[in-house]
Amino acid sequence: MSLSKKELETLKRQIEARRAALQAEVHADAEKARGESYGELSGGVADEGDESVADLLADIDNAELSRDLTELRALEAALERMADGSYGSCAGCGLDIDLQRLKVEPAALRCIACQRVHEKTFAQPDRPRL
Ligand SMILES: [Zn+2]
């Protein structure tokens, strides 16, 4: 990885800020979606559980929400890669991802060339793989 400590710090802050914004958005959307679906069935009495957002989403088909969650997972994964030192290396070819690309898309997993190939191969956006 050829990123300087300062570059990494900047990208990390960028990711964390984006993650915080997305988390707030996802929670608000999930609450709203849950309120709508539960509200109709139970007359507005939604139980105040502590289910995770993922649980809430199990029954909710909400394209925007699932897009936000996909991005959220990508950001989490990027932070994990920062922690284990693999951040900035392309998951496809192993070469360094261009800094300009990371600045625009800090959660990028692949270099531009590999990303193009990936998108061609997989018409669908990344599905979570557990
Ligand atoms: Zn690559």
Backbone and ligand atoms as CSV (ligand in chain L), in Angstrom:
chain,resi,resn,atom,element,x,y,z
A,1,MET,N,N,0.846,-1.192,0.000
A,1,MET,CA,C,0.000,0.000,0.000
A,1,MET,C,C,0.881,1.241,0.000
A,2,SER,N,N,0.617,2.143,-0.901
A,2,SER,CA,C,1.481,3.311,-1.031
A,2,SER,C,C,0.851,4.578,-0.466
A,3,LEU,N,N,-0.226,4.425,0.271
A,3,LEU,CA,C,-0.864,5.607,0.839
A,3,LEU,C,C,-0.064,6.097,2.042
A,4,SER,N,N,0.060,7.392,2.155
A,4,SER,CA,C,0.732,7.944,3.327
A,4,SER,C,C,-0.225,7.900,4.509
A,5,LYS,N,N,0.351,8.067,5.689
A,5,LYS,CA,C,-0.467,8.030,6.893
A,5,LYS,C,C,-1.523,9.142,6.847
A,6,LYS,N,N,-1.093,10.280,6.343
A,6,LYS,CA,C,-1.991,11.430,6.282
A,6,LYS,C,C,-3.143,11.171,5.305
A,7,GLU,N,N,-2.804,10.584,4.165
A,7,GLU,CA,C,-3.847,10.268,3.176
A,7,GLU,C,C,-4.842,9.280,3.759
A,8,LEU,N,N,-4.303,8.293,4.455
A,8,LEU,CA,C,-5.171,7.295,5.081
A,8,LEU,C,C,-6.096,7.937,6.109
A,9,GLU,N,N,-5.530,8.818,6.922
A,9,GLU,CA,C,-6.330,9.501,7.942
A,9,GLU,C,C,-7.473,10.292,7.310
A,10,THR,N,N,-7.142,11.001,6.244
A,10,THR,CA,C,-8.147,11.805,5.551
A,10,THR,C,C,-9.264,10.916,5.012
A,11,LEU,N,N,-8.878,9.806,4.391
A,11,LEU,CA,C,-9.867,8.894,3.829
A,11,LEU,C,C,-10.710,8.257,4.936
A,12,LYS,N,N,-10.034,7.977,6.045
A,12,LYS,CA,C,-10.745,7.354,7.158
A,12,LYS,C,C,-11.814,8.303,7.704
A,13,ARG,N,N,-11.434,9.547,7.857
A,13,ARG,CA,C,-12.413,10.533,8.349
A,13,ARG,C,C,-13.577,10.660,7.384
A,14,GLN,N,N,-13.239,10.637,6.096
A,14,GLN,CA,C,-14.268,10.738,5.049
A,14,GLN,C,C,-15.242,9.561,5.171
A,15,ILE,N,N,-14.683,8.368,5.337
A,15,ILE,CA,C,-15.508,7.166,5.446
A,15,ILE,C,C,-16.375,7.226,6.699
A,16,GLU,N,N,-15.768,7.648,7.806
A,16,GLU,CA,C,-16.514,7.673,9.061
A,16,GLU,C,C,-17.648,8.694,9.021
A,17,ALA,N,N,-17.397,9.828,8.388
A,17,ALA,CA,C,-18.442,10.848,8.275
A,17,ALA,C,C,-19.598,10.327,7.423
A,18,ARG,N,N,-19.228,9.684,6.312
A,18,ARG,CA,C,-20.243,9.129,5.417
A,18,ARG,C,C,-21.025,8.019,6.121
A,19,ARG,N,N,-20.302,7.219,6.881
A,19,ARG,CA,C,-20.939,6.117,7.584
A,19,ARG,C,C,-21.953,6.646,8.606
A,20,ALA,N,N,-21.564,7.681,9.351
A,20,ALA,CA,C,-22.464,8.252,10.353
A,20,ALA,C,C,-23.723,8.803,9.690
A,21,ALA,N,N,-23.550,9.478,8.566
A,21,ALA,CA,C,-24.696,10.048,7.856
A,21,ALA,C,C,-25.616,8.934,7.359
A,22,LEU,N,N,-25.000,7.884,6.809
A,22,LEU,CA,C,-25.791,6.767,6.283
A,22,LEU,C,C,-26.526,6.031,7.401
A,23,GLN,N,N,-25.843,5.833,8.519
A,23,GLN,CA,C,-26.476,5.127,9.631
A,23,GLN,C,C,-27.728,5.862,10.097
A,24,ALA,N,N,-27.615,7.187,10.185
A,24,ALA,CA,C,-28.768,7.982,10.597
A,24,ALA,C,C,-29.904,7.826,9.593
A,25,GLU,N,N,-29.526,7.831,8.328
A,25,GLU,CA,C,-30.514,7.721,7.263
A,25,GLU,C,C,-31.198,6.353,7.288
A,26,VAL,N,N,-30.384,5.313,7.446
A,26,VAL,CA,C,-30.916,3.952,7.460
A,26,VAL,C,C,-31.856,3.756,8.640
A,27,HIS,N,N,-31.452,4.268,9.797
A,27,HIS,CA,C,-32.315,4.125,10.975
A,27,HIS,C,C,-33.645,4.837,10.774
A,28,ALA,N,N,-33.575,6.034,10.233
A,28,ALA,CA,C,-34.800,6.795,10.009
A,28,ALA,C,C,-35.696,6.071,9.011
A,29,ASP,N,N,-35.096,5.553,7.944
A,29,ASP,CA,C,-35.873,4.840,6.928
A,29,ASP,C,C,-36.468,3.563,7.486
A,30,ALA,N,N,-35.677,2.853,8.274
A,30,ALA,CA,C,-36.160,1.586,8.831
A,30,ALA,C,C,-37.322,1.843,9.783
A,31,GLU,N,N,-37.176,2.870,10.598
A,31,GLU,CA,C,-38.259,3.219,11.519
A,31,GLU,C,C,-39.520,3.552,10.748
A,32,LYS,N,N,-39.338,4.317,9.711
A,32,LYS,CA,C,-40.473,4.746,8.901
A,32,LYS,C,C,-41.131,3.541,8.240
A,33,ALA,N,N,-40.309,2.701,7.634
A,33,ALA,CA,C,-40.835,1.529,6.938
A,33,ALA,C,C,-41.512,0.590,7.926
A,34,ARG,N,N,-40.901,0.437,9.089
A,34,ARG,CA,C,-41.485,-0.433,10.092
A,34,ARG,C,C,-42.804,0.152,10.593
A,35,GLY,N,N,-42.798,1.436,10.840
A,35,GLY,CA,C,-44.014,2.095,11.286
A,35,GLY,C,C,-45.138,1.892,10.297
A,36,GLU,N,N,-44.815,1.979,9.017
A,36,GLU,CA,C,-45.845,1.817,7.996
A,36,GLU,C,C,-46.371,0.396,7.954
A,37,SER,N,N,-45.451,-0.584,7.930
A,37,SER,CA,C,-45.906,-1.961,7.767
A,37,SER,C,C,-46.540,-2.495,9.042
A,38,TYR,N,N,-45.951,-2.188,10.193
A,38,TYR,CA,C,-46.515,-2.653,11.454
A,38,TYR,C,C,-47.788,-1.881,11.785
A,39,GLY,N,N,-47.738,-0.600,11.481
A,39,GLY,CA,C,-48.858,0.256,11.827
A,39,GLY,C,C,-50.158,-0.248,11.232
A,40,GLU,N,N,-50.098,-0.703,9.987
A,40,GLU,CA,C,-51.307,-1.168,9.333
A,40,GLU,C,C,-51.848,-2.431,9.988
A,41,LEU,N,N,-50.934,-3.285,10.419
A,41,LEU,CA,C,-51.343,-4.567,10.962
A,41,LEU,C,C,-51.792,-4.472,12.411
A,42,SER,N,N,-51.082,-3.677,13.174
A,42,SER,CA,C,-51.313,-3.696,14.614
A,42,SER,C,C,-51.997,-2.437,15.123
A,43,GLY,N,N,-52.440,-1.613,14.236
A,43,GLY,CA,C,-53.112,-0.404,14.668
A,43,GLY,C,C,-52.171,0.606,15.287
A,44,GLY,N,N,-50.942,0.592,14.837
A,44,GLY,CA,C,-50.012,1.626,15.261
A,44,GLY,C,C,-49.182,1.261,16.471
A,45,VAL,N,N,-49.430,0.081,17.040
A,45,VAL,CA,C,-48.640,-0.303,18.199
A,45,VAL,C,C,-47.426,-1.127,17.748
A,46,ALA,N,N,-46.346,-0.454,17.473
A,46,ALA,CA,C,-45.124,-1.144,17.095
A,46,ALA,C,C,-44.331,-1.431,18.371
A,47,ASP,N,N,-43.917,-2.662,18.522
A,47,ASP,CA,C,-43.176,-2.945,19.767
A,47,ASP,C,C,-41.785,-2.342,19.704
A,48,GLU,N,N,-41.380,-1.863,20.842
A,48,GLU,CA,C,-40.088,-1.188,20.921
A,48,GLU,C,C,-38.997,-2.203,21.197
A,49,GLY,N,N,-38.716,-3.010,20.223
A,49,GLY,CA,C,-37.673,-4.015,20.410
A,49,GLY,C,C,-36.310,-3.407,20.154
A,50,ASP,N,N,-35.303,-4.204,20.338
A,50,ASP,CA,C,-33.964,-3.711,20.018
A,50,ASP,C,C,-33.393,-4.499,18.856
A,51,GLU,N,N,-34.291,-4.867,17.945
A,51,GLU,CA,C,-33.825,-5.603,16.781
A,51,GLU,C,C,-32.795,-4.790,16.028
A,52,SER,N,N,-31.888,-5.462,15.424
A,52,SER,CA,C,-30.909,-4.766,14.609
A,52,SER,C,C,-31.596,-4.306,13.335
A,53,VAL,N,N,-30.950,-3.379,12.662
A,53,VAL,CA,C,-31.514,-2.884,11.416
A,53,VAL,C,C,-31.698,-4.038,10.429
A,54,ALA,N,N,-30.781,-4.976,10.457
A,54,ALA,CA,C,-30.868,-6.109,9.532
A,54,ALA,C,C,-32.157,-6.900,9.764
A,55,ASP,N,N,-32.509,-7.083,11.037
A,55,ASP,CA,C,-33.744,-7.789,11.345
A,55,ASP,C,C,-34.956,-7.026,10.831
A,56,LEU,N,N,-34.909,-5.732,11.060
A,56,LEU,CA,C,-36.013,-4.902,10.607
A,56,LEU,C,C,-36.209,-5.060,9.112
A,57,LEU,N,N,-35.082,-5.208,8.430
A,57,LEU,CA,C,-35.143,-5.203,6.987
A,57,LEU,C,C,-35.569,-6.517,6.392
A,58,ALA,N,N,-35.566,-7.559,7.209
A,58,ALA,CA,C,-35.860,-8.877,6.674
A,58,ALA,C,C,-37.166,-8.873,5.892
A,59,ASP,N,N,-38.142,-8.181,6.397
A,59,ASP,CA,C,-39.459,-8.203,5.764
A,59,ASP,C,C,-39.749,-6.965,4.937
A,60,ILE,N,N,-38.806,-6.099,4.917
A,60,ILE,CA,C,-39.078,-4.841,4.255
A,60,ILE,C,C,-38.376,-4.784,2.898
A,61,ASP,N,N,-39.150,-4.563,1.907
A,61,ASP,CA,C,-38.577,-4.455,0.576
A,61,ASP,C,C,-38.484,-2.979,0.246
A,62,ASN,N,N,-37.326,-2.451,0.431
A,62,ASN,CA,C,-37.162,-1.024,0.247
A,62,ASN,C,C,-35.856,-0.793,-0.487
A,63,ALA,N,N,-35.972,-0.452,-1.739
A,63,ALA,CA,C,-34.789,-0.373,-2.599
A,63,ALA,C,C,-33.772,0.645,-2.083
A,64,GLU,N,N,-34.286,1.771,-1.643
A,64,GLU,CA,C,-33.371,2.812,-1.192
A,64,GLU,C,C,-32.614,2.371,0.056
A,65,LEU,N,N,-33.362,1.724,0.928
A,65,LEU,CA,C,-32.782,1.243,2.174
A,65,LEU,C,C,-31.707,0.202,1.889
A,66,SER,N,N,-31.992,-0.706,0.989
A,66,SER,CA,C,-31.026,-1.768,0.737
A,66,SER,C,C,-29.792,-1.209,0.022
A,67,ARG,N,N,-29.994,-0.152,-0.754
A,67,ARG,CA,C,-28.849,0.491,-1.386
A,67,ARG,C,C,-27.974,1.164,-0.321
A,68,ASP,N,N,-28.635,1.841,0.615
A,68,ASP,CA,C,-27.889,2.484,1.705
A,68,ASP,C,C,-27.127,1.452,2.520
A,69,LEU,N,N,-27.777,0.329,2.768
A,69,LEU,CA,C,-27.133,-0.708,3.574
A,69,LEU,C,C,-25.944,-1.316,2.855
A,70,THR,N,N,-26.083,-1.472,1.540
A,70,THR,CA,C,-24.973,-1.997,0.763
A,70,THR,C,C,-23.778,-1.058,0.873
A,71,GLU,N,N,-24.055,0.231,0.789
A,71,GLU,CA,C,-22.971,1.208,0.896
A,71,GLU,C,C,-22.377,1.197,2.300
A,72,LEU,N,N,-23.271,1.058,3.275
A,72,LEU,CA,C,-22.823,1.020,4.670
A,72,LEU,C,C,-21.877,-0.164,4.885
A,73,ARG,N,N,-22.247,-1.314,4.353
A,73,ARG,CA,C,-21.400,-2.498,4.498
A,73,ARG,C,C,-20.052,-2.272,3.827
A,74,ALA,N,N,-20.087,-1.603,2.674
A,74,ALA,CA,C,-18.844,-1.334,1.954
A,74,ALA,C,C,-17.944,-0.423,2.783
A,75,LEU,N,N,-18.556,0.559,3.448
A,75,LEU,CA,C,-17.776,1.474,4.279
A,75,LEU,C,C,-17.190,0.747,5.486
A,76,GLU,N,N,-18.008,-0.116,6.099
A,76,GLU,CA,C,-17.520,-0.905,7.238
A,76,GLU,C,C,-16.344,-1.772,6.803
A,77,ALA,N,N,-16.503,-2.383,5.633
A,77,ALA,CA,C,-15.453,-3.260,5.126
A,77,ALA,C,C,-14.179,-2.469,4.864
A,78,ALA,N,N,-14.334,-1.247,4.371
A,78,ALA,CA,C,-13.170,-0.410,4.098
A,78,ALA,C,C,-12.439,-0.088,5.401
A,79,LEU,N,N,-13.201,0.203,6.451
A,79,LEU,CA,C,-12.579,0.494,7.750
A,79,LEU,C,C,-11.848,-0.741,8.284
A,80,GLU,N,N,-12.435,-1.910,8.047
A,80,GLU,CA,C,-11.776,-3.146,8.480
A,80,GLU,C,C,-10.476,-3.355,7.717
A,81,ARG,N,N,-10.518,-3.045,6.426
A,81,ARG,CA,C,-9.295,-3.192,5.628
A,81,ARG,C,C,-8.226,-2.201,6.089
A,82,MET,N,N,-8.690,-1.015,6.523
A,82,MET,CA,C,-7.730,-0.049,7.064
A,82,MET,C,C,-7.079,-0.617,8.321
A,83,ALA,N,N,-7.903,-1.278,9.127
A,83,ALA,CA,C,-7.390,-1.831,10.382
A,83,ALA,C,C,-6.397,-2.961,10.124
A,84,ASP,N,N,-6.658,-3.774,9.115
A,84,ASP,CA,C,-5.755,-4.910,8.892
A,84,ASP,C,C,-4.680,-4.619,7.837
A,85,GLY,N,N,-4.688,-3.392,7.347
A,85,GLY,CA,C,-3.596,-2.987,6.460
A,85,GLY,C,C,-3.768,-3.332,4.995
A,86,SER,N,N,-4.919,-3.896,4.634
A,86,SER,CA,C,-5.090,-4.274,3.229
A,86,SER,C,C,-5.807,-3.186,2.433
A,87,TYR,N,N,-6.155,-2.111,3.110
A,87,TYR,CA,C,-6.872,-1.031,2.429
A,87,TYR,C,C,-6.010,-0.424,1.324
A,88,GLY,N,N,-6.661,-0.132,0.213
A,88,GLY,CA,C,-5.956,0.538,-0.886
A,88,GLY,C,C,-5.399,-0.417,-1.921
A,89,SER,N,N,-5.426,-1.723,-1.601
A,89,SER,CA,C,-5.001,-2.710,-2.581
A,89,SER,C,C,-6.231,-3.254,-3.293
A,90,CYS,N,N,-6.108,-3.391,-4.598
A,90,CYS,CA,C,-7.234,-3.875,-5.392
A,90,CYS,C,C,-7.530,-5.333,-5.059
A,91,ALA,N,N,-8.827,-5.637,-4.845
A,91,ALA,CA,C,-9.230,-7.010,-4.531
A,91,ALA,C,C,-9.118,-7.900,-5.759
A,92,GLY,N,N,-9.019,-7.295,-6.930
A,92,GLY,CA,C,-8.924,-8.070,-8.149
A,92,GLY,C,C,-7.485,-8.408,-8.505
A,93,CYS,N,N,-6.677,-7.370,-8.718
A,93,CYS,CA,C,-5.316,-7.600,-9.218
A,93,CYS,C,C,-4.253,-7.400,-8.143
A,94,GLY,N,N,-4.637,-6.864,-6.989
A,94,GLY,CA,C,-3.676,-6.708,-5.902
A,94,GLY,C,C,-2.815,-5.458,-6.003
A,95,LEU,N,N,-2.951,-4.714,-7.074
A,95,LEU,CA,C,-2.175,-3.475,-7.204
A,95,LEU,C,C,-2.834,-2.363,-6.403
A,96,ASP,N,N,-2.100,-1.280,-6.212
A,96,ASP,CA,C,-2.654,-0.152,-5.461
A,96,ASP,C,C,-3.788,0.510,-6.245
A,97,ILE,N,N,-4.838,0.829,-5.532
A,97,ILE,CA,C,-5.939,1.575,-6.138
A,97,ILE,C,C,-5.525,3.032,-6.206
A,98,ASP,N,N,-5.818,3.653,-7.314
A,98,ASP,CA,C,-5.447,5.045,-7.524
A,98,ASP,C,C,-6.003,5.944,-6.421
A,99,LEU,N,N,-5.158,6.840,-5.915
A,99,LEU,CA,C,-5.591,7.718,-4.820
A,99,LEU,C,C,-6.774,8.586,-5.236
A,100,GLN,N,N,-6.758,9.033,-6.472
A,100,GLN,CA,C,-7.874,9.864,-6.948
A,100,GLN,C,C,-9.189,9.095,-6.877
A,101,ARG,N,N,-9.121,7.820,-7.208
A,101,ARG,CA,C,-10.327,6.989,-7.138
A,101,ARG,C,C,-10.784,6.841,-5.689
A,102,LEU,N,N,-9.846,6.646,-4.784
A,102,LEU,CA,C,-10.200,6.480,-3.373
A,102,LEU,C,C,-10.795,7.762,-2.804
A,103,LYS,N,N,-10.313,8.891,-3.292
A,103,LYS,CA,C,-10.852,10.156,-2.797
A,103,LYS,C,C,-12.315,10.316,-3.201
A,104,VAL,N,N,-12.635,9.861,-4.398
A,104,VAL,CA,C,-14.013,9.955,-4.876
A,104,VAL,C,C,-14.859,8.853,-4.244
A,105,GLU,N,N,-14.253,7.685,-4.135
A,105,GLU,CA,C,-14.978,6.516,-3.625
A,105,GLU,C,C,-14.109,5.795,-2.605
A,106,PRO,N,N,-14.085,6.316,-1.373
A,106,PRO,CA,C,-13.145,5.766,-0.378
A,106,PRO,C,C,-13.378,4.301,-0.031
A,107,ALA,N,N,-14.564,3.791,-0.309
A,107,ALA,CA,C,-14.830,2.389,0.014
A,107,ALA,C,C,-14.505,1.466,-1.158
A,108,ALA,N,N,-13.899,2.015,-2.199
A,108,ALA,CA,C,-13.621,1.213,-3.396
A,108,ALA,C,C,-12.798,-0.029,-3.052
A,109,LEU,N,N,-13.223,-1.135,-3.608
A,109,LEU,CA,C,-12.572,-2.416,-3.325
A,109,LEU,C,C,-11.615,-2.788,-4.456
A,110,ARG,N,N,-11.858,-2.199,-5.618
A,110,ARG,CA,C,-11.071,-2.571,-6.788
A,110,ARG,C,C,-10.556,-1.343,-7.520
A,111,CYS,N,N,-9.514,-1.533,-8.285
A,111,CYS,CA,C,-9.045,-0.467,-9.165
A,111,CYS,C,C,-10.076,-0.307,-10.291
A,112,ILE,N,N,-9.951,0.758,-11.036
A,112,ILE,CA,C,-10.954,1.046,-12.057
A,112,ILE,C,C,-11.051,-0.069,-13.089
A,113,ALA,N,N,-9.913,-0.575,-13.513
A,113,ALA,CA,C,-9.906,-1.629,-14.537
A,113,ALA,C,C,-10.638,-2.873,-14.041
A,114,CYS,N,N,-10.325,-3.293,-12.820
A,114,CYS,CA,C,-10.968,-4.499,-12.274
A,114,CYS,C,C,-12.454,-4.250,-12.001
A,115,GLN,N,N,-12.782,-3.039,-11.578
A,115,GLN,CA,C,-14.173,-2.714,-11.316
A,115,GLN,C,C,-15.001,-2.844,-12.598
A,116,ARG,N,N,-14.428,-2.388,-13.702
A,116,ARG,CA,C,-15.141,-2.483,-14.989
A,116,ARG,C,C,-15.406,-3.937,-15.334
A,117,VAL,N,N,-14.386,-4.759,-15.176
A,117,VAL,CA,C,-14.541,-6.181,-15.477
A,117,VAL,C,C,-15.600,-6.783,-14.560
A,118,HIS,N,N,-15.531,-6.413,-13.294
A,118,HIS,CA,C,-16.471,-6.948,-12.309
A,118,HIS,C,C,-17.905,-6.587,-12.667
A,119,GLU,N,N,-18.107,-5.340,-13.044
A,119,GLU,CA,C,-19.458,-4.894,-13.365
A,119,GLU,C,C,-19.990,-5.576,-14.618
A,120,LYS,N,N,-19.062,-5.880,-15.516
A,120,LYS,CA,C,-19.475,-6.589,-16.723
A,120,LYS,C,C,-19.874,-8.015,-16.392
A,121,THR,N,N,-19.110,-8.621,-15.489
A,121,THR,CA,C,-19.341,-10.017,-15.122
A,121,THR,C,C,-20.592,-10.170,-14.279
A,122,PHE,N,N,-20.761,-9.242,-13.332
A,122,PHE,CA,C,-21.914,-9.303,-12.449
A,122,PHE,C,C,-22.825,-8.127,-12.742
A,123,ALA,N,N,-23.911,-8.395,-13.423
A,123,ALA,CA,C,-24.814,-7.310,-13.784
A,123,ALA,C,C,-25.467,-6.723,-12.542
A,124,GLN,N,N,-25.584,-7.534,-11.500
A,124,GLN,CA,C,-26.253,-7.072,-10.291
A,124,GLN,C,C,-25.248,-6.452,-9.331
A,125,PRO,N,N,-25.714,-5.501,-8.526
A,125,PRO,CA,C,-24.817,-4.933,-7.527
A,125,PRO,C,C,-24.417,-5.985,-6.505
A,126,ASP,N,N,-23.338,-5.736,-5.821
A,126,ASP,CA,C,-22.834,-6.680,-4.831
A,126,ASP,C,C,-23.911,-7.124,-3.860
A,127,ARG,N,N,-24.001,-8.392,-3.679
A,127,ARG,CA,C,-24.903,-8.941,-2.656
A,127,ARG,C,C,-24.044,-9.244,-1.441
A,128,PRO,N,N,-24.606,-9.082,-0.282
A,128,PRO,CA,C,-23.800,-9.440,0.901
A,128,PRO,C,C,-23.469,-10.924,0.891
A,129,ARG,N,N,-22.221,-11.241,1.154
A,129,ARG,CA,C,-21.821,-12.636,1.194
A,129,ARG,C,C,-21.352,-12.952,2.600
A,130,LEU,N,N,-22.019,-13.865,3.222
A,130,LEU,CA,C,-21.629,-14.195,4.592
A,130,LEU,C,C,-20.916,-15.530,4.610
L,1,ZN,ZN,ZN,-7.319,-4.239,-10.030
